[in-house]
Amino acid sequence: MQENKPHTAGSYAIIETGSKQYQAIPGRTVAIEKIVGEAGDAVTFDRVLLRKAEDGTVEVGAPYLAAPVEATIVKHVKDRKLIVFRFKRRQKVRVKAGHRQPKTVVRFN
């Protein structure tokens, strides 16, 4: 199983979307919360928190940087199923439900 190690060499950016932060590395794909668009559409993320260049210089936003990050939508998928189980002891109450969160897979340019 492959570990999710942070990328340390080369250039990357840290973006914020869907109240979560992601590391945007050129050429890499990542599954984020669902966004509007079809497969092949270009999207821009303007909430850039940090950017590291090839030469090692680091820009930190206060709170965001002006330059956006470009990406392309690869596909829309559903995340793994989460089981939600509620019960009340001694009352014969048992409720089992499942939920699959929609995700969008994007490739950063």
C-alpha positions as CSV (number, residue, x, y, z in Angstrom):
1,M,0.0,0.0,0.0
2,Q,1.4,3.4,-1.0
3,E,1.8,6.0,1.7
4,N,0.7,9.6,1.2
5,K,4.0,11.3,1.8
6,P,4.3,15.1,1.3
7,H,6.1,16.2,-1.8
8,T,9.4,17.9,-1.0
9,A,11.3,18.3,-4.3
10,G,10.4,20.6,-7.1
11,S,7.5,23.1,-7.2
12,Y,4.1,22.7,-5.5
13,A,1.3,24.8,-4.0
14,I,-1.0,24.4,-1.1
15,I,-4.6,25.2,-2.1
16,E,-7.9,25.3,-0.1
17,T,-11.2,24.0,-1.5
18,G,-14.2,22.5,0.2
19,S,-12.8,23.6,3.7
20,K,-9.9,21.3,3.2
21,Q,-6.3,21.9,2.1
22,Y,-4.5,19.9,-0.7
23,Q,-1.0,19.8,-2.1
24,A,-1.1,20.8,-5.8
25,I,1.9,19.2,-7.6
26,P,2.1,19.6,-11.4
27,G,1.0,16.4,-13.1
28,R,-0.4,14.7,-10.1
29,T,-4.1,13.8,-9.6
30,V,-6.1,14.2,-6.4
31,A,-9.7,13.5,-5.4
32,I,-11.4,16.6,-3.9
33,E,-14.9,17.4,-2.8
34,K,-17.3,17.5,-5.8
35,I,-17.1,20.7,-7.9
36,V,-19.2,21.7,-10.9
37,G,-17.9,20.8,-14.4
38,E,-17.5,18.0,-16.9
39,A,-14.5,15.7,-17.5
40,G,-11.9,17.6,-19.5
41,D,-13.0,21.1,-18.2
42,A,-10.3,23.4,-16.9
43,V,-10.8,24.8,-13.3
44,T,-8.9,27.4,-11.3
45,F,-8.3,27.4,-7.6
46,D,-7.8,31.0,-6.4
47,R,-7.5,30.1,-2.7
48,V,-3.7,29.5,-2.8
49,L,-2.2,29.5,0.7
50,L,1.5,28.7,-0.2
51,R,3.6,28.3,-3.3
52,K,7.1,26.8,-3.5
53,A,9.1,27.4,-6.7
54,E,11.7,25.1,-8.3
55,D,14.6,27.3,-7.0
56,G,13.4,26.8,-3.4
57,T,11.7,30.2,-2.9
58,V,8.5,30.1,-0.9
59,E,5.6,32.5,-1.0
60,V,3.1,32.5,1.8
61,G,-0.2,34.2,1.4
62,A,-1.8,36.5,3.9
63,P,-4.3,34.8,3.8
64,Y,-4.2,34.0,0.0
65,L,-1.8,34.5,-2.9
66,A,-2.9,36.4,-6.0
67,A,-1.8,33.8,-8.6
68,P,-4.3,31.0,-9.0
69,V,-3.6,27.3,-9.6
70,E,-4.9,25.6,-12.8
71,A,-6.2,22.1,-13.0
72,T,-8.2,19.8,-15.3
73,I,-11.2,17.6,-14.2
74,V,-10.4,14.0,-14.9
75,K,-13.7,12.4,-13.7
76,H,-16.4,12.4,-11.0
77,V,-16.5,9.4,-8.6
78,K,-18.0,8.3,-5.4
79,D,-15.9,7.7,-2.3
80,R,-15.9,4.5,-0.3
81,K,-19.1,3.6,1.6
82,L,-19.3,4.8,5.2
83,I,-21.6,2.8,7.5
84,V,-23.6,4.8,10.0
85,F,-25.1,2.6,12.8
86,R,-27.2,4.0,15.6
87,F,-28.8,2.0,18.4
88,K,-30.4,2.5,21.8
89,R,-29.7,-0.2,24.3
90,R,-32.6,-2.1,25.8
91,Q,-35.1,-0.5,23.5
92,K,-34.8,-2.6,20.3
93,V,-33.8,0.5,18.3
94,R,-31.2,-0.3,15.6
95,V,-30.7,1.9,12.5
96,K,-28.1,1.1,9.8
97,A,-27.5,3.5,6.9
98,G,-24.7,4.0,4.4
99,H,-23.3,7.0,2.7
100,R,-21.0,7.6,-0.3
101,Q,-19.6,11.1,-0.7
102,P,-19.3,12.4,-4.3
103,K,-15.7,13.4,-5.3
104,T,-14.1,15.0,-8.3
105,V,-10.7,13.8,-9.5
106,V,-8.5,16.6,-10.8
107,R,-5.1,16.8,-12.4
108,F,-3.0,19.8,-11.7
109,N,-1.2,21.6,-14.5
